[in-house]
Amino acid sequence: MSLQPDIAAEIAHCRREIAEAERLLSAGHPDIHGLCLAISDWSAELRILQEGKMPPGRNQAAGEEGSCAGIRP
């Protein structure tokens, strides 16, 4: 199954955010709760994208992106 380029990019973005949160946890970042929440949220987003389902009220065309900026040292 071929993914649309924007969905593939969003999936890649989710994977990068998950990897970064995991890296920060492994490095001993003090915000364990925030990082675990970020991993949970990005993992849920990844599952939604992989299943091709968008939650109600989400505009798929908008290409919404989140950020883990609040958890960086």
Secondary structure, DSSP 8 states (H G I E B T S, - for coil): ----HHHHHHHHHHHHHHHHHHHHHHTT-S-HHHHHHHHHHHHHHHHHHHHT---TT--GGG------GGG--
